[in-house]
Amino acid sequence: MAIEEFIEALDWQADHAEQNGAPCTARVVRSLAKVRESDTATGARIANWAGLTLKDAMPLRLAGGLHHLVLSGADRRLARVYSGQVTDQDRIDALVCELVETFDTQLLPWLDGPPQTNEAGRAASIMGGLLWLAQKTVPKFELFELGASAGVLTMLDRYRFQLGETIAGPRGSPMQIAPEWRGEVSPAAAPANFQILSVCGCDIAPIDLSDPISALRLKSYVWPDAPGRMARIDAAIALASARPPDLVKQDAGEFVTAMLAEPQTEGTTRAMFHSIMWQYMPAATQATITEAFETAGKAASAQSPLAWIALETDPATFRHELKVRLWNGSPDDGTPHLISHSHPHGAWVEWLVH
């Protein structure tokens, strides 16, 4: 990969972190330019990266490994960077290069797969999509999630939401989701018969939140200078330890095919959701899922509706958009509806529909 292309991708990722309240993480990301030049296996892997740096989220893979050094107690020197005590980029570059040289063997495997976060704050958008659907169709939902990672969002039926003036979810939940509301209106309140009957999820490499080692790995992907996010992942760990989310290890295309083949209970809406994961899937898998939904949508009806809720990044604008598609036998079946824009980690939601 050309150094110009690499630096451009690194700058974008660092700017993205900085603009979303994580300037300390941005400084660590920028230091990877020096790591690329180092005489280490990690540096060589970065320099010879085969693929698209941003699409693969390569900088965030290694950033997770570096954060893990602090969380695990292996080396806590970066803690002063994450807390904002050290801000000089040259000092940070030198420290990160020293850490990579010392922990080269431990850090290298972090480049093997994309970050797994499934930030709980994104549940605000997914719940908003469900409340919007509840006004359009049968408000009893059987849900399934793609790319569920550790099942943080698979547990959204146990979360308490404050979406503008609209409240949803069980009282007393340790997970309180209350983003800054930027829309002119709030989602319509859930109808009296609104119910999430079931939620399950799949991931090609699911993480067990009840396992302390796995939970620590997941926390490593959370930007350390975002304390609200760290509190939410702790709440998710507590909920998963009390009752694990319903997850299966399976390819997303196979999972969707199997879920849509299951008989659907009349009087329920079957809905798939996913967040910030579509870009990581092969084009063939994306095509399989899309074709399966469009085929199943032809059999949908007012009493057996099908929905697709997607919170993903627009590749042209990099805006995080919530789009919902509904099949229920109406003339606009399958039409994507843009419902909201949001902060990548759910800090705010801009509601776009009335």
N, C-alpha and C positions, 0 to 999 in steps of 0.2 A: 504494500500500500504506500502511495506517495506520501511524503511527510506533510505536504500542503493539505492533502485531503484529511489526514489524521488530525492535524492541528485544527482545521476547520470544525471537524466533528467534536473534538475535545472542547473547543471554545463554546460551541452550541450547548453541549451538555452542562458545562460550568455556568454559562449564562442562565440556562434553564433552572438550575439549582438556586442560583443567586436570586433570580426573579421570584422564586417561590419560597423565600424565607430561609434559605440554607446557604449563606455565604461561606461558612466554614467548610462545608462539604465541597463547595465550588473550588476552594483553594486546593483541597486535596485532589480533586479531579484534574485541575490544571497541572499539578505536579507530575502527572503520568507522562507528560511530554519528556521529562528528564528520565523517567523510568525506562521509556522506550529506547533511550540512548545507552542504558546501563549494560554492563557485561553480566547479565543474569538470564536465567531461563525464562523468567516472567517478562523481562524486557524484550527478549527475542521473540516470544510468542506474540506480544503486542505489535512489534515491528513487522512481523510476517502474517498479520491477521488476514485470514481469508474470508472476506465477507464485508458487509456494510457495518461500519463501526457503530453508528447510531441505531440502526435497525436491530442490531444484536445487543444493544445496550452494553457494549464492552466496557466503557469506563466505569459504569455502575457495578459491574461484576467485581472488578478489583477493589472498588471503593468499599464494597461489602466485606471483602476479605480483610482490608485494613481496619475497618471498624470492629471486626471480630477480634482482632488482636487486643483491643481495648476492653471489650465486653468480657472476654474470656480471662483477662488478667495476664495474658502472655507478654504484653508490652503496653504500658499505659501512656507512653510519651505523647501520642496523638491526642490524648484527652485535653491537653492544653490548647491544641489547635481547634478541636471541636467546641471548646468553651469560649473561644474567641480571645484567649489570652495571648496566643501567638498568631499574628496576622501577616508577618513579613513573608512574601512568597518565596524568596530565596531560601530562607530558613526552613520553610515547609518542604520545598523541593529536596533539600539536602536530607531532611529527616525521613521523608518518604522513601528516598533512594536507599538510605541506610537500612530502613525496615525491610524493604524488598530484598536487599542483599542478605540480611540476617535470616529472613523467613521465606526465602525463595521457594523452598520445597512445599511449605504449607500454603503459600499464596497461589501458586500455579494452578491448583485444581479449581479455584474460584472462577477461573476463566472458562471452565468447561460448559457452563449453562447460564441462562439469563437470570436476572434477579427475580426472586419470588417474594412479592410483598402483599399484593391484594389488599391494599390499605383499607382499613375499616371505614375511613371517612368517605370513601366512594359509595358506600351503602346508601348515603343520602340521595344520590342520583337514582340508584336502582329503586329505592322505595318511592321516590317521586314518580318514576315510570310506572310502578305498580298502581299508585293512587290515580294516575291519569288513566290507566287502563280500566280501573275499577268503575270509572264513569262511563266507559264505552262498551263494556262487555260484562260477562259473568264475573263477579268479584270474589270468587273462591279459586285460589291458585295452587296448582301443582308446579313447583319450580325446579329447574335444574341449571347448574352453573358449569361453564367451561373454564378450564385453566384455573381451577379453584385453589391451587397451591396448598395452603394449610387449612383451607375452609373458613377463612376469616369472614368472607361475605356469605358463605353458605349458612352462617348462623344469623343472618339478618332478621329472621323472625323473632329473635331474642333481644333485639336492640330497641332502645327508646329513641325516637326521632322528634326533633323540633325543626320543622321545615317552614320557615316563615312563621305564619300564625297557625299552622297545622301541626297537630301532635299525633303520633302513631307509635304503636309498639307497647310492650308491657311496662307498667310502672316498676320502679325499683331495679331496673336492669343496670348492671355495672358498666354497660356500654351506652353512653349518652352521646348521640350524634346530633349536633346543633350547629350547622355551618352558618357563616354569615350569609344572609339572604339578600340577593341583589335583584330579584325579580319584582315587578310591580304588584304581582299577586302571588298568593301561595297556592299549592295544589289543593284541590277540593278535598274536604275531609272525607275519610273513608266511610262508605255507606255502612249501615248497621250490620249487614251480612258479609262485610269484608273479612276474609280469612285466608291465611297462608296454611294450607293443609299439609304440605310437605316440601322439603328442600333437600336436594342431593347434588353432588358435584363430582367432577372428574378432574384428574391432572395426570400428566404423563410421569410425574415424579412427585407425588403428594408428600407433604411434610406433616409429621405427627406433632401437633402443638402440645400434647400432654407429655412428650418426651423432652426433658430439659435441654439436651444437646441440640435437638432439632429446633426447639423454640428459640434458642440462642442464635442459631444460624439465621432464622427468619428475622429476628430483631436486628441482626447485623446489616440487613438491607435497608433498614429504616434510617433516614438521615438523622444523625445524632443531634444536630442543632434544631430539631423540630420536636420539642418536648411533648406537644399534644399528640403527636403520632406515637411516641414511645408509650404514653399513658394508654392509648387505645390498643396497642398490641399487647400490653400487660392485661387489659380487660379481656381481650380475646383469648389469651392463654388461660385465664381463670375460667371463662365459660367453657372452653374446650376440655379443660381438666374435669369439670363437673359433668359434662356430657359431650363427647366428641361429635364433631360434625359428620354427616353421612357422606363419605368420600370413597371413590374407587380409583384405582390406578388403571388408566385406560387412555388410548388415543382418542382425541376429541371427535374425530370423524366417526369412529366406531361407536363411541358413547352416544352421540346424537342419533345415529341410525337405530341403535337399540332402544333409546328412549322413545323415539317417535313410532317405533313398532309396537310398543306397549299399548294395550287397550286403554282408551281415555274415558274416565268416568263422566257421564253426561252431567251437565250442570257445573262443570269446572273448566277453568282456563288453564291450559298447559302453556307454560312460558319458560323460555330459555333466557339466561342472562350471562353476560361476561363483561369484564372491565380491563382495559389496557393490556390485552393479551393477543388480540387478533393478529397484530403485526408479527408476532413470533411464530405463527403457524405457517407451514408450507402452503404454497398456493393450491396444491392438489387437495389438501385437507380443507381449506377454505371453500373450494369448489364443491367438495362432497357435502359439506354442511349446508351450503346455500341451496344446492339442488334438492337435498333431502327436505328442507323446509318448504321450498316452493312446491314440491310434490305433495307433501303432507297438507299444505295449506289449501289445496284443491278440495280436500275432503272435510275441511273445517266447516263449522256451522255456528249459528247463534247460540246453541246449547253446548257445543264442543269447540270453543275457539282455540286458536293457536297464536302465540305471541313471541316476539323476539326483541329483547331489550339489550341494547349495546351501548356501553360507555367506552368510547375509543377515541384515539387521536386522529384528527383530520391530517393526512400527510401533507397537504398543501399549506395549511395555516398553522398546524401544530396546536389547534384549539381542541380541548377535550369536549366532545359532544355526546349528548345522550340522544340516541335515536331509537324509536320504537316502531315495530311493524306488527300489524294485527291482521289475522285471517279469521273471518267469521261469516263468510258468505256474502259480504257487502261488495258494492262496486269498486271500492278502493282497496280491496284486499291486498296486503303485502306492501302497501305504500309506506316508505320511510317517513316518519314524522319527527322533526327536530324539536325536542322537548326542552332542553336546557344546555347551557355551557357550564363548565365547572373548573375549579382549581384541580390540578392533577391529583392532589391528595385529599380533596373534599373540604378544604378550608372555607370555600364559598361556593355558592350555586347561583347561577343567573337563570331564573325561570323565564321561559320564552312564550308560553302558551296561556290562554285564558280559559 
